[in-house]
């Protein structure tokens, strides 16, 4: 009786599995495109060219102010509150920009309006879908700018 070997079948099956894995990887990559990381609310080219100046500006800003993030949400609706504590002097002429985004896409970006209530910056009310979100905040005084990123996991 002849003994049959199965190693040629194993090699062929391995090649087929590799081809299928490559196809699945390509399909997943096409469905989830890489988008610009907006951590600094600028193009990555601008950040790459100016990262030293950005970091120095953030350090100077941190010497002037402390920030505490206080989200106030009931289920999927709520507001964001940022309590700013001055280390030197007082808060004057601070400009802000608040961007609410998902980490995997820029399609659902929302620019939030807010108002100053003494030392608190309180955003307008917003409604979110379940899932991962990032809140990006840019605070600027006359000389320095600070970028903050807060990760949120929203559930009902």
PEUR-V183525 format. One record per backbone hydrogen bond with DSSP energy under -1.0 kcal/mol. NH is the residue of the N-H (numbers start at 1). CO is the residue of the C=O. If there is no record, write none. Layout:
nh:NH co:CO
nh:NH co:CO
This chain:
nh:10 co:6
nh:11 co:7
nh:12 co:8
nh:13 co:9
nh:14 co:10
nh:15 co:11
nh:16 co:12
nh:17 co:13
nh:18 co:14
nh:19 co:15
nh:20 co:16
nh:21 co:17
nh:22 co:18
nh:23 co:19
nh:24 co:20
nh:25 co:21
nh:26 co:22
nh:27 co:23
nh:28 co:24
nh:29 co:25
nh:30 co:26
nh:31 co:27
nh:32 co:28
nh:41 co:38
nh:47 co:43
nh:48 co:44
nh:49 co:45
nh:50 co:46
nh:54 co:50
nh:55 co:51
nh:56 co:52
nh:57 co:53
nh:58 co:54
nh:59 co:55
nh:60 co:56
nh:61 co:57
nh:62 co:58
nh:63 co:59
nh:64 co:61
nh:65 co:61
nh:66 co:85
nh:68 co:83
nh:70 co:81
nh:72 co:79
nh:74 co:77
nh:77 co:74
nh:78 co:126
nh:79 co:72
nh:81 co:70
nh:82 co:121
nh:83 co:68
nh:84 co:119
nh:85 co:66
nh:87 co:64
nh:88 co:64
nh:95 co:140
nh:97 co:138
nh:99 co:136
nh:100 co:110
nh:101 co:134
nh:109 co:106
nh:110 co:100
nh:112 co:98
nh:115 co:122
nh:117 co:120
nh:120 co:117
nh:121 co:82
nh:122 co:115
nh:123 co:80
nh:124 co:113
nh:126 co:78
nh:128 co:76
nh:131 co:154
nh:133 co:152
nh:134 co:101
nh:135 co:150
nh:136 co:99
nh:137 co:148
nh:138 co:97
nh:139 co:146
nh:140 co:95
nh:141 co:144
nh:146 co:139
nh:148 co:137
nh:150 co:135
nh:152 co:133
nh:154 co:131
